Amino acid sequence: MDVRDMKGDPSMWERLAWADLSPRERELWTVLGWRESKWDRNDPPPSAGKDWINLSFDEQYAAAELGFTNSLWDSFEDQ
């Protein structure tokens, strides 16, 4: 598995521990500022509070590779 299909449900990421993520998923989440300790404590990095338009190109690319779209990113609230 490279990157799982979240099928439009970004909350699926919250049900996974860092250890459950594939190497590629960990790489993409790392671009967004996540690290294992932050992930497992659900301590979001600054990117989580940004609107899509304010993400860097690399952050937008990583988010898109993880299955996010502009509207999904902007409407999702990290729980």
C-alpha positions as CSV (number, residue, x, y, z in Angstrom):
1,M,0.0,0.0,0.0
2,D,1.3,3.4,-0.9
3,V,-1.5,5.9,0.1
4,R,-4.9,4.6,1.1
5,D,-8.0,6.0,-0.4
6,M,-9.9,8.0,2.2
7,K,-13.0,8.0,0.0
8,G,-13.9,11.6,0.9
9,D,-13.8,10.9,4.6
10,P,-10.8,12.7,6.1
11,S,-11.7,11.5,9.6
12,M,-10.4,8.1,8.7
13,W,-6.9,9.4,9.3
14,E,-7.8,10.1,12.9
15,R,-8.5,6.4,13.5
16,L,-5.0,5.5,12.6
17,A,-1.9,5.5,14.8
18,W,1.4,6.8,13.2
19,A,2.6,3.2,13.2
20,D,-0.4,2.2,11.0
21,L,0.6,4.7,8.3
22,S,2.6,3.5,5.3
23,P,6.0,5.0,4.7
24,R,4.6,7.2,1.9
25,E,1.7,8.4,4.1
26,R,4.2,9.3,6.9
27,E,6.3,11.2,4.4
28,L,3.3,13.2,3.2
29,W,2.0,14.0,6.7
30,T,5.6,15.1,7.6
31,V,5.5,17.7,4.9
32,L,2.3,19.0,6.6
33,G,4.2,19.3,9.9
34,W,3.1,16.1,11.6
35,R,5.5,13.9,13.6
36,E,4.8,10.7,15.4
37,S,4.5,12.4,18.8
38,K,2.2,15.1,17.5
39,W,0.1,12.5,15.6
40,D,-0.4,10.1,18.4
41,R,-1.3,13.0,20.8
42,N,-3.5,14.6,18.1
43,D,-1.5,17.8,18.6
44,P,-1.9,19.5,15.1
45,P,0.8,21.5,13.5
46,P,0.3,25.0,12.1
47,S,-0.7,23.7,8.7
48,A,-3.9,22.1,10.2
49,G,-5.2,25.6,10.9
50,K,-4.5,27.1,7.5
51,D,-7.0,27.4,4.7
52,W,-6.0,25.6,1.5
53,I,-5.0,28.8,-0.2
54,N,-2.5,29.6,2.6
55,L,-0.8,26.2,2.4
56,S,2.6,26.2,0.6
57,F,2.8,24.5,-2.8
58,D,4.5,21.5,-1.1
59,E,1.8,21.3,1.6
60,Q,-1.0,21.5,-1.0
61,Y,0.7,18.7,-3.0
62,A,1.1,16.5,0.1
63,A,-2.5,17.1,1.1
64,A,-3.8,16.3,-2.4
65,E,-1.7,13.1,-2.4
66,L,-3.4,12.1,0.8
67,G,-6.8,12.6,-0.8
68,F,-7.7,16.1,0.2
69,T,-9.3,18.7,-2.1
70,N,-9.5,22.4,-1.5
71,S,-13.1,22.1,-0.2
72,L,-12.4,19.0,1.9
73,W,-9.3,20.6,3.6
74,D,-11.2,23.8,4.3
75,S,-14.2,22.1,5.7
76,F,-12.4,19.5,7.9
77,E,-12.0,20.2,11.5
78,D,-9.3,18.1,13.2
79,Q,-11.0,16.2,16.1
